[in-house]
């Protein structure tokens, strides 16, 4: 699955990185590397939604990143 959107840091619990997708949904980011964590950066990510994952932040489905590129 491929998504595009903006990376945003949300100060929930210990902090969480999310993708505010161009599709209007918010996804909690998992995987990738440290370079992906740039607040406000637009990216395109490839990966899968883990519909079975539960998190403390509860900001949206967990998206496990397999690759990405900055736009």
C-alpha positions as CSV (number, residue, x, y, z in Angstrom):
1,X,0.0,0.0,0.0
2,X,1.3,3.5,-0.8
3,X,0.3,6.6,1.1
4,X,1.3,10.3,0.9
5,X,1.0,12.9,3.5
6,X,2.7,15.0,6.2
7,X,4.7,13.6,9.2
8,X,3.6,15.1,12.5
9,X,4.8,14.6,16.1
10,X,1.9,14.4,18.5
11,X,2.6,14.9,22.2
12,X,0.5,12.1,23.5
13,X,1.9,9.9,26.4
14,X,5.6,9.6,25.5
15,X,5.0,11.1,22.0
16,X,4.0,9.5,18.8
17,X,4.8,10.1,15.1
18,X,1.9,10.1,12.7
19,X,1.2,10.5,9.0
20,X,-1.6,12.9,8.3
21,X,-2.5,11.3,5.0
22,X,-3.7,13.0,1.9
23,X,-6.6,10.6,2.1
24,X,-7.9,12.5,5.2
25,X,-6.9,9.7,7.6
26,X,-4.3,9.7,10.3
27,X,-1.9,6.7,10.7
28,X,0.5,6.0,13.5
29,X,3.9,5.3,11.9
30,X,5.9,2.2,12.8
31,X,9.2,1.2,11.2
32,X,11.2,3.3,8.8
33,X,14.3,4.9,10.4
34,X,15.2,8.1,12.3
35,X,15.3,10.2,9.1
36,X,11.5,9.8,8.7
37,X,10.9,11.7,11.9
38,X,10.9,15.2,10.7
39,X,7.8,17.2,11.8
40,X,6.0,18.8,8.9
41,X,7.9,16.9,6.2
42,X,5.9,15.6,3.3
43,X,6.6,12.0,2.4
44,X,5.4,9.0,0.3
45,X,5.4,5.7,2.2
46,X,5.1,2.1,1.2
47,X,4.0,-0.5,3.7
48,X,1.0,-2.1,5.3
49,X,-1.7,-1.2,7.8
50,X,-1.6,-3.5,10.9
51,X,-5.3,-3.7,11.7
52,X,-4.7,-5.9,14.7
53,X,-2.2,-3.6,16.5
54,X,-3.4,-1.7,19.6
55,X,-1.5,1.3,21.0
56,X,-1.7,3.7,23.9
57,X,-1.9,6.7,21.7
58,X,-5.0,5.6,19.8
59,X,-4.4,8.2,17.0
60,X,-5.4,5.8,14.1
61,X,-4.4,2.6,12.5
62,X,-0.7,1.6,12.7
63,X,1.1,1.8,9.4
64,X,4.3,-0.3,9.2
65,X,6.7,1.5,6.8
66,X,8.7,-0.7,4.5
67,X,10.1,2.2,2.4
68,X,9.7,6.0,2.0
69,X,10.8,9.0,0.1
70,X,10.6,12.7,0.9
71,X,8.5,14.8,-1.5
